[in-house]
Amino acid sequence: MTILRDISLVYSSLHSLILFLILFESKFPKKKFLVWALSFSLPLLLVNLILLFFVGIGRMGTLLLMTCTIPSLIFFLFMAKYRGGRFLFTFCFSDTIVLELIYITNLLDYYLGNNYLVLFVLRLFLYPALEVLIYKFLRPTYLNLQHKIEKGWLIFAGISIIFYALLSLSTSYPSLITERPEYIPAFLLLLILMPLLYLHFFTTLGYQQKNYEIVRQESIMQLQMDHMKARMEEFHSADNKFRMERHNFRHKLQTIAGLMDKKEYMEIYTLLHQYNEDIKDTQIIRYCNHAILDSALSTYLHLAENKGISVSCKLDFPDILPVNEAELAMVFANAIENATHACLEMEPGKRHIELKVVSTPGFMFQIRNSFNGVVTFDEKHIPITAKENHGFGTRSIVAFCEKYHAYYNFKAEEDLFSLQIML
């Protein structure tokens, strides 16, 4: 019956990989990642099966770290979208879950006959059932947490590693746990403690995500309030100018009539041109029919113009936006603000921002600006800065694009920087 034990061990190793892949997110396209993962995993599994055949189950247990765990760790670290603590926790979490099931089934098999049949049957059904539950209920939340929360994962990963070591030592050192029955109650408490601690991990991360959403919503609401306030001030200023023009309109007509009587047509032309410019001062530019978005564009483009930056716009917004209007307004606000800061490092006369929006065949926009030619990109080709309290706008733009699965591209060419986003 030892054949059932050996098969179930290989089966457990395979499901350790499956469980990890359920929670893992690659930086490469799915098809490419799948080809690479199979090209790596299948030969690795074959090598370990051959070693198992030659060295036996006992010796293989000590070799797995070098022949399976470490090579897998290195390979998937290279493929991972999120590295550091997030990757390490995912790797350790899947391993410790499988390890716990291995030890639980070992104990049950020992007390129910010790013929490996119970062990084999339990593992045959428990792993797929667990994977279905994790895929259906945990995976969406887990991927979302990885995307939105960057800090705290390394500590959780360290605790998982300690649990892995505790489980391994408790079950086999200085002898098998079944040979030390007085330690089994403590071992069972350890098996209970681990899932409870994982539940605490995810609850804590869930609270962090909620706080992230609250801060994000507060930022959006504050941005809306600021934009609306600026827009109202603009309306108020234009209304005051219009009242003055209306008050002076009678006097201007009398002046034009007097010039007509004298047939001084050039003076009339000059005066009409001046009056036309005065009327333009009362005009309020509308960039689109979406109130929040129009307010954001008005606020930040006017700020840029007031700082001596030339602004050109070619805008074609759809009647129905494909994303949340307030979030899109945040993207434009951050992008124009970044462009403004970059322009201010240029000499007067060389500062310009160009904004282009198209709605067909798909909604996409581009913001280009002059800059001093100095920019640093990270490994994902996202601009980064060493300046304190800077870079939040760019991270917010990238988070927006990842949320809506939008294509984005930051490009720097000589003295021209551009951001392209396509939804």
C-alpha positions as CSV (number, residue, x, y, z in Angstrom):
1,M,0.0,0.0,0.0
2,T,3.0,2.3,0.1
3,I,2.3,3.1,-3.5
4,L,-0.8,5.0,-2.4
5,R,1.4,7.0,0.0
6,D,3.9,7.9,-2.8
7,I,1.1,8.8,-5.3
8,S,-0.6,11.0,-2.7
9,L,2.7,12.8,-2.0
10,V,3.2,13.6,-5.7
11,Y,-0.5,14.6,-5.8
12,S,0.0,16.9,-2.9
13,S,3.0,18.6,-4.6
14,L,1.0,19.1,-7.7
15,H,-1.9,20.7,-5.9
16,S,0.6,22.9,-4.0
17,L,1.5,24.3,-7.4
18,I,-2.2,24.6,-8.5
19,L,-3.1,26.4,-5.3
20,F,-0.2,28.8,-5.8
21,L,-1.2,29.5,-9.4
22,I,-4.8,30.3,-8.4
23,L,-3.5,33.2,-6.2
24,F,-0.5,34.1,-8.4
25,E,-0.6,37.0,-10.9
26,S,2.0,37.1,-13.7
27,K,3.4,40.2,-15.3
28,F,3.2,38.4,-18.7
29,P,0.1,37.6,-20.8
30,K,-1.8,34.5,-19.7
31,K,-1.0,32.4,-22.7
32,K,2.7,33.2,-22.6
33,F,2.8,32.6,-18.8
34,L,1.0,29.3,-19.2
35,V,3.5,28.0,-21.8
36,W,6.4,29.0,-19.7
37,A,4.9,27.6,-16.5
38,L,4.2,24.2,-18.1
39,S,7.7,24.2,-19.7
40,F,9.2,24.7,-16.3
41,S,6.9,22.7,-14.0
42,L,6.6,19.4,-16.0
43,P,10.3,18.7,-16.3
44,L,10.8,19.7,-12.7
45,L,8.0,17.3,-11.6
46,L,9.6,14.5,-13.8
47,V,13.0,15.1,-12.2
48,N,11.5,14.8,-8.7
49,L,9.6,11.7,-9.6
50,I,12.8,10.0,-10.8
51,L,14.6,11.1,-7.6
52,L,11.7,9.7,-5.5
53,F,12.0,6.4,-7.3
54,F,15.8,6.1,-6.6
55,V,16.2,7.6,-3.1
56,G,12.8,6.7,-1.5
57,I,10.2,8.8,0.3
58,G,12.2,9.4,3.4
59,R,15.3,10.8,1.7
60,M,13.1,12.7,-0.8
61,G,11.5,14.7,2.0
62,T,14.9,16.3,2.8
63,L,15.7,16.9,-0.9
64,L,12.4,18.7,-1.8
65,L,13.6,22.1,-0.6
66,M,16.6,22.0,-3.1
67,T,15.0,20.1,-5.9
68,C,11.5,21.7,-5.9
69,T,10.8,24.6,-3.6
70,I,13.8,26.8,-4.3
71,P,13.8,26.4,-8.1
72,S,10.0,27.1,-8.1
73,L,10.6,30.2,-5.9
74,I,13.2,31.6,-8.3
75,F,11.2,30.9,-11.5
76,F,7.9,32.3,-10.3
77,L,9.6,35.3,-8.7
78,F,10.9,36.2,-12.2
79,M,7.3,35.8,-13.6
80,A,5.5,37.6,-10.8
81,K,3.7,40.9,-11.3
82,Y,4.1,41.7,-7.6
83,R,7.4,40.9,-5.9
84,G,8.7,41.3,-2.5
85,G,6.4,40.5,0.4
86,R,3.3,40.0,-1.7
87,F,4.9,37.3,-3.8
88,L,6.6,35.6,-0.8
89,F,3.4,35.5,1.2
90,T,1.5,34.0,-1.8
91,F,4.2,31.3,-2.1
92,C,4.3,30.5,1.6
93,F,0.5,30.6,2.0
94,S,-0.1,28.0,-0.6
95,D,2.7,25.8,0.8
96,T,1.6,26.0,4.4
97,I,-2.1,25.2,3.5
98,V,-1.0,22.1,1.6
99,L,1.4,21.2,4.4
100,E,-1.4,21.4,6.9
101,L,-3.6,19.1,4.9
102,I,-0.7,16.7,4.5
103,Y,-0.3,16.5,8.3
104,I,-4.0,16.3,9.1
105,T,-4.5,13.4,6.6
106,N,-1.4,11.7,8.0
107,L,-2.8,11.8,11.5
108,L,-6.3,10.6,10.4
109,D,-4.8,7.8,8.4
110,Y,-2.6,6.7,11.3
111,Y,-5.6,6.5,13.7
112,L,-7.9,4.9,11.1
113,G,-5.8,2.0,10.0
114,N,-2.4,3.3,8.9
115,N,-2.7,1.7,5.5
116,Y,-2.5,4.9,3.5
117,L,-6.0,4.3,1.9
118,V,-7.7,6.9,4.1
119,L,-4.8,9.3,3.4
120,F,-5.1,8.8,-0.4
121,V,-8.9,9.2,-0.5
122,L,-9.0,12.3,1.7
123,R,-6.3,14.0,-0.4
124,L,-8.0,13.0,-3.6
125,F,-11.1,15.0,-2.7
126,L,-9.9,17.6,-0.2
127,Y,-7.5,19.4,-2.5
128,P,-10.0,20.0,-5.4
129,A,-12.7,21.1,-3.0
130,L,-10.3,23.5,-1.3
131,E,-9.2,24.9,-4.6
132,V,-12.7,25.5,-5.8
133,L,-13.5,27.4,-2.5
134,I,-10.4,29.5,-2.7
135,Y,-10.9,30.2,-6.4
136,K,-14.5,31.2,-5.9
137,F,-14.4,33.1,-2.6
138,L,-10.8,34.1,-1.8
139,R,-9.1,34.7,-5.2
140,P,-11.0,37.9,-6.3
141,T,-10.5,39.6,-2.9
142,Y,-6.9,38.4,-2.7
143,L,-5.9,39.7,-6.1
144,N,-7.6,43.0,-5.3
145,L,-5.7,43.3,-2.1
146,Q,-2.4,42.6,-3.8
147,H,-3.2,45.3,-6.3
148,K,-4.2,48.0,-3.8
149,I,-2.0,47.3,-0.7
150,E,1.7,47.4,-0.9
151,K,2.9,47.3,2.7
152,G,2.6,44.7,5.4
153,W,3.0,41.6,3.3
154,L,6.6,40.9,4.3
155,I,5.6,40.5,8.0
156,F,2.8,38.1,7.0
157,A,5.2,36.2,4.8
158,G,7.7,35.9,7.7
159,I,5.0,34.5,10.0
160,S,4.0,32.0,7.3
161,I,7.7,30.8,7.1
162,I,7.8,30.4,10.8
163,F,4.6,28.3,10.7
164,Y,6.0,26.2,8.0
165,A,9.1,25.5,10.1
166,L,7.0,24.8,13.2
167,L,4.8,22.3,11.4
168,S,7.7,20.5,9.9
169,L,9.7,20.3,13.1
170,S,6.7,19.4,15.3
171,T,5.7,16.5,13.1
172,S,9.1,14.9,12.7
173,Y,11.6,16.1,15.3
174,P,13.1,14.5,17.4
175,S,10.8,11.7,16.2
176,L,7.5,11.3,14.3
177,I,4.5,13.0,16.1
178,T,2.7,9.7,16.2
179,E,5.5,8.3,18.4
180,R,5.0,11.2,20.8
181,P,1.3,11.0,21.6
182,E,1.6,13.4,24.5
183,Y,2.5,16.2,22.0
184,I,-0.4,15.6,19.7
185,P,-2.8,18.0,21.6
186,A,-0.3,20.9,21.2
187,F,0.2,19.9,17.6
188,L,-3.5,20.0,17.0
189,L,-3.7,23.5,18.5
190,L,-1.0,24.6,16.1
191,L,-3.0,23.2,13.2
192,I,-6.0,25.2,14.4
193,L,-4.0,28.4,15.1
194,M,-2.6,28.6,11.6
195,P,-5.9,29.1,9.7
196,L,-7.2,31.4,12.4
197,L,-4.1,33.5,11.9
198,Y,-4.6,33.6,8.2
199,L,-8.1,34.7,8.7
200,H,-6.8,37.5,10.8
201,F,-4.3,38.4,8.0
202,F,-7.1,38.7,5.4
203,T,-9.3,40.6,7.8
204,T,-6.5,43.1,8.6
205,L,-5.8,43.5,4.9
206,G,-9.5,44.0,4.2
207,Y,-9.6,46.8,6.7
208,Q,-6.6,48.4,5.0
209,Q,-8.4,48.1,1.7
210,K,-11.5,49.8,3.1
211,N,-9.4,52.6,4.5
212,Y,-7.8,52.9,1.1
213,E,-11.2,53.3,-0.5
214,I,-12.3,55.8,2.1
215,V,-9.2,57.9,1.5
216,R,-9.7,57.6,-2.2
217,Q,-13.3,58.6,-2.1
218,E,-12.5,61.6,0.2
219,S,-9.8,62.7,-2.4
220,I,-12.4,62.5,-5.2
221,M,-15.0,64.4,-3.2
222,Q,-12.4,67.0,-2.2
223,L,-11.4,67.4,-5.8
224,Q,-15.0,67.8,-6.9
225,M,-15.5,70.5,-4.2
226,D,-12.4,72.3,-5.2
227,H,-13.3,72.2,-8.9
228,M,-16.9,73.3,-8.3
229,K,-15.7,76.2,-6.1
230,A,-13.3,77.3,-8.8
231,R,-16.0,77.0,-11.4
232,M,-18.4,79.0,-9.3
233,E,-15.8,81.7,-8.8
234,E,-15.3,81.8,-12.6
235,F,-19.0,82.1,-13.2
236,H,-19.3,84.9,-10.6
237,S,-16.4,86.8,-12.1
238,A,-17.9,86.4,-15.6
239,D,-21.3,87.5,-14.4
240,N,-19.8,90.7,-12.8
241,K,-18.0,91.5,-16.1
242,F,-21.2,90.9,-18.0
243,R,-23.2,93.2,-15.7
244,M,-20.6,96.0,-16.3
245,E,-20.7,95.5,-20.0
246,R,-24.5,95.6,-20.0
247,H,-24.3,98.8,-17.9
248,N,-21.8,100.4,-20.4
249,F,-23.6,99.1,-23.5
250,R,-25.8,102.2,-23.8
251,H,-22.8,104.5,-23.6
252,K,-21.0,102.5,-26.2
253,L,-23.9,102.7,-28.6
254,Q,-24.0,106.4,-28.2
255,T,-20.3,106.6,-29.0
256,I,-20.7,104.5,-32.1
257,A,-23.7,106.7,-33.2
258,G,-21.6,109.8,-32.8
259,L,-18.8,108.3,-34.9
260,M,-21.3,107.3,-37.6
261,D,-22.5,110.9,-37.8
262,K,-18.9,112.0,-38.3
263,K,-18.3,109.1,-40.8
264,E,-15.2,108.1,-38.9
265,Y,-15.4,104.4,-40.0
266,M,-11.9,103.4,-39.0
267,E,-12.5,104.6,-35.4
268,I,-15.7,102.7,-35.4
269,Y,-13.9,99.5,-36.5
270,T,-11.3,100.0,-33.8
271,L,-13.9,100.6,-31.2
272,L,-15.9,97.5,-32.2
273,H,-12.8,95.4,-32.1
274,Q,-12.1,96.6,-28.6
275,Y,-15.8,96.0,-27.5
276,N,-15.5,92.4,-29.0
277,E,-12.5,91.7,-26.8
278,D,-14.3,93.0,-23.8
279,I,-17.2,90.7,-24.5
280,K,-14.8,87.7,-24.8
281,D,-13.7,88.4,-21.2
282,T,-17.2,87.5,-20.1
283,Q,-17.2,84.2,-21.9
284,I,-16.8,80.9,-20.0
285,I,-15.1,78.1,-21.9
286,R,-16.8,74.8,-21.6
287,Y,-14.5,71.8,-22.4
288,C,-17.2,69.1,-22.3
289,N,-20.8,68.5,-21.3
290,H,-19.8,66.5,-18.2
291,A,-19.9,68.9,-15.2
292,I,-17.3,67.3,-13.0
293,L,-14.9,66.6,-15.8
294,D,-15.4,70.1,-17.3
295,S,-14.8,71.7,-13.9
296,A,-11.5,69.7,-13.5
297,L,-10.3,70.6,-17.0
298,S,-11.2,74.3,-16.5
299,T,-9.4,74.5,-13.2
300,Y,-6.1,72.9,-14.1
301,L,-5.9,74.3,-17.7
302,H,-6.5,77.8,-16.5
303,L,-3.9,77.3,-13.8
304,A,-1.4,76.3,-16.5
305,E,-2.3,79.3,-18.6
306,N,-1.9,81.7,-15.7
307,K,1.6,80.4,-15.2
308,G,2.6,81.3,-18.8
309,I,2.1,77.9,-20.3
310,S,0.6,77.7,-23.8
311,V,-2.4,75.3,-23.8
312,S,-4.0,73.7,-26.9
313,C,-7.0,71.4,-26.8
314,K,-8.7,69.1,-29.3
315,L,-11.5,67.5,-27.3
316,D,-14.2,65.0,-28.4
317,F,-15.8,63.5,-25.3
318,P,-18.5,60.8,-25.8
319,D,-22.0,61.6,-24.4
320,I,-21.7,58.6,-22.1
321,L,-18.3,58.1,-20.5
322,P,-17.0,54.5,-20.3
323,V,-15.7,55.0,-16.7
324,N,-16.7,56.9,-13.5
325,E,-16.6,60.6,-14.3
326,A,-15.1,61.7,-11.0
327,E,-12.3,59.1,-11.3
328,L,-11.6,60.2,-14.9
329,A,-11.5,63.8,-13.7
330,M,-8.9,62.8,-11.2
331,V,-6.8,61.3,-14.0
332,F,-6.9,64.5,-16.0
333,A,-6.3,66.7,-13.0
334,N,-3.2,64.7,-12.0
335,A,-1.9,64.5,-15.6
336,I,-2.3,68.2,-16.3
337,E,-0.8,69.1,-12.9
338,N,2.2,66.9,-13.6
339,A,2.5,68.5,-17.1
340,T,2.4,71.9,-15.5
341,H,5.2,71.1,-13.0
342,A,7.3,69.8,-15.9
343,C,6.7,72.9,-18.0
344,L,7.7,75.3,-15.2
345,E,11.2,73.8,-15.4
346,M,11.5,75.1,-19.0
347,E,12.3,78.6,-20.1
348,P,9.3,81.0,-20.8
349,G,8.3,80.6,-24.4
350,K,9.1,76.9,-24.5
351,R,6.3,75.9,-22.2
352,H,3.3,74.2,-23.8
353,I,0.7,71.5,-23.0
354,E,-1.4,69.7,-25.7
355,L,-4.5,67.8,-24.8
356,K,-6.3,65.5,-27.3
357,V,-9.4,63.4,-26.7
358,V,-11.1,61.1,-29.2
359,S,-14.2,59.0,-28.7
360,T,-14.1,56.9,-31.9
361,P,-13.3,54.1,-32.6
362,G,-12.6,53.9,-28.8
363,F,-12.3,56.4,-26.0
364,M,-8.6,57.5,-25.7
365,F,-6.7,60.6,-24.8
366,Q,-3.2,62.0,-24.9
367,I,-1.5,64.7,-22.9
368,R,1.8,66.0,-24.2
369,N,4.0,68.7,-22.6
370,S,7.4,70.2,-22.9
371,F,10.0,69.1,-20.3
372,N,13.7,69.4,-19.6
373,G,14.5,65.9,-21.0
374,V,15.3,64.4,-17.6
375,V,13.1,61.5,-16.5
376,T,13.6,58.2,-14.7
377,F,11.4,55.1,-15.4
378,D,11.0,52.1,-13.2
379,E,10.9,48.5,-14.5
380,K,7.3,48.9,-15.6
381,H,8.3,52.0,-17.6
382,I,6.4,54.3,-15.2
383,P,8.0,57.7,-14.3
384,I,9.4,57.9,-10.8
385,T,10.8,60.8,-8.8
386,A,13.0,61.2,-5.8
387,K,11.3,64.5,-4.8
388,E,9.5,64.3,-1.5
389,N,5.7,64.3,-1.6
390,H,5.8,63.9,-5.4
391,G,4.8,60.9,-7.6
392,F,1.3,60.3,-6.0
393,G,-0.4,61.7,-9.1
394,T,1.3,59.2,-11.4
395,R,0.6,56.3,-9.1
396,S,-3.1,57.4,-9.0
397,I,-3.2,57.4,-12.9
398,V,-1.7,53.9,-13.1
399,A,-4.1,52.6,-10.4
400,F,-7.0,54.0,-12.5
401,C,-5.7,52.3,-15.6
402,E,-5.3,49.0,-13.8
403,K,-8.7,49.2,-12.3
404,Y,-10.4,49.7,-15.7
405,H,-7.9,47.5,-17.6
406,A,-6.9,50.5,-19.7
407,Y,-3.8,50.6,-21.9
408,Y,-1.4,53.3,-20.8
409,N,2.0,54.5,-22.1
410,F,4.4,57.1,-20.7
411,K,6.8,58.3,-23.4
412,A,9.7,60.7,-23.3
413,E,11.3,62.0,-26.6
414,E,13.9,64.7,-26.4
415,D,12.0,67.7,-24.8
416,L,8.5,66.3,-25.2
417,F,6.8,64.0,-22.7
418,S,3.5,62.3,-23.4
419,L,0.9,60.2,-21.6
420,Q,-1.5,58.0,-23.7
421,I,-4.4,56.2,-22.2
422,M,-6.9,54.0,-24.2
423,L,-10.0,52.4,-22.6
